[in-house]
Amino acid sequence: MLIAPLVLTLSIGLLFTGAARADASQCLGGSWSGTCSATTDGSQVDVGAGVTTPGNPGASNGEGGSGGGPGGGSGTTPPAAEEECDSALCRPLYSVVTLPDVTAEDLRSFIPALPTVTGEPLGLGVVGMPTNLVAASSVQLQSGPLLGFDVTVRFTPTGYRFDHGDGTSRTTTTGGSSWARLGVPDYTATPTSHVYGAPGSYRAGVRVVYTAAVNFGTGTWRPVTGAVTSAPAFYDVRVVVVRTGLVQRTCAEDPSGPGC
């Protein structure tokens, strides 16, 4: 309060020592306005204050600004340090996982089943006439680990590579179909048939080309870069020479006739 300094100065001013007089002068001079006190018992002076820094930054009456008094503060209360939070409320409730891009090379442990392959006439072929090769495959699903994830891989057949066993081959978008299903006469050329030029035994083979997609459990199929080709399935063909001639009776009528 500001009443005490005047009274004390008049009544006990002669008793202040040099250090005490300096403290009292600082207190009574207004640097500690509103927070400073001074008392004496006749032999010494006690000077005290509610804060230790002149220019109280927290004063509500606007005193103690950045200018004027010794050690004046900035006039604002420094922000309190943020406390580190380690509770469940401060931790995120989800995480973002980036799914990898998958290539055909990554699917080495996923092996599609072999196709089935057959031919017409069954096991036989005639030199110079179409031998009808027929392969079949279907969409396949396989599950297992891939790049650290449990996934399902889907293989879809998109092409067929026929190796005829005589040094020739053909790639088609279909596995072919029987003459009867196609509604054509026997020995009709088809997209998967082949004409052998010489008699002999041949091992025909077919590989299926698949496109693949991967499901990481999200319900969405992600396409795989590249294609997957199956191992070959084989079909043995015996190719013969057939000659014709005019006869009076059929083989049913004369089993010992020419060509029977």
DALIN-V871237 format. One record per residue. N is the residue number from 0. OMEGA is omega in whole degrees, -180 to 180 (NA if undefined). Layout:
n omega
N OMEGA
N OMEGA
This chain:
n omega
0 -173
1 -179
2 -174
3 -174
4 -178
5 -179
6 -177
7 -179
8 -178
9 -171
10 -174
11 -178
12 -178
13 -177
14 -178
15 167
16 -180
17 -178
18 -179
19 -179
20 179
21 179
22 -179
23 179
24 179
25 180
26 -175
27 -178
28 174
29 180
30 -179
31 -174
32 177
33 -177
34 -172
35 176
36 178
37 179
38 178
39 175
40 179
41 -180
42 178
43 179
44 175
45 178
46 -180
47 180
48 180
49 176
50 -176
51 180
52 178
53 -177
54 -174
55 -178
56 -177
57 -177
58 -177
59 -176
60 176
61 180
62 177
63 179
64 -175
65 -177
66 171
67 -169
68 180
69 177
70 -177
71 -178
72 -177
73 -180
74 178
75 179
76 -180
77 -179
78 178
79 179
80 179
81 178
82 178
83 -177
84 179
85 -179
86 180
87 -179
88 -178
89 180
90 180
91 -179
92 -179
93 176
94 -179
95 -180
96 178
97 -179
98 -177
99 170
100 -175
101 175
102 179
103 179
104 -179
105 -174
106 -177
107 -179
108 177
109 -173
110 178
111 -179
112 178
113 174
114 169
115 -179
116 178
117 -178
118 177
119 -10
120 -169
121 177
122 -175
123 173
124 -180
125 -180
126 177
127 -180
128 -177
129 169
130 -174
131 177
132 -176
133 178
134 -179
135 175
136 -177
137 176
138 -178
139 176
140 177
141 -180
142 179
143 180
144 178
145 177
146 177
147 180
148 170
149 -172
150 168
151 180
152 178
153 177
154 179
155 -179
156 -180
157 -179
158 -179
159 179
160 -179
161 173
162 -171
163 179
164 179
165 180
166 178
167 180
168 178
169 175
170 -178
171 176
172 180
173 176
174 179
175 -179
176 -178
177 178
178 -179
179 -180
180 178
181 179
182 -179
183 178
184 176
185 179
186 172
187 178
188 179
189 178
190 -178
191 -179
192 179
193 178
194 177
195 -176
196 -178
197 178
198 179
199 178
200 -176
201 174
202 177
203 179
204 178
205 173
206 179
207 177
208 -178
209 160
210 -175
211 175
212 -176
213 175
214 -179
215 -180
216 -179
217 -176
218 -179
219 178
220 179
221 -178
222 178
223 178
224 -180
225 -179
226 179
227 -180
228 -178
229 169
230 -176
231 168
232 -171
233 179
234 -178
235 -179
236 172
237 -176
238 -176
239 176
240 180
241 177
242 180
243 177
244 179
245 179
246 180
247 -178
248 178
249 179
250 177
251 -180
252 -179
253 -177
254 -179
255 -179
256 180
257 178
258 -179
259 NA
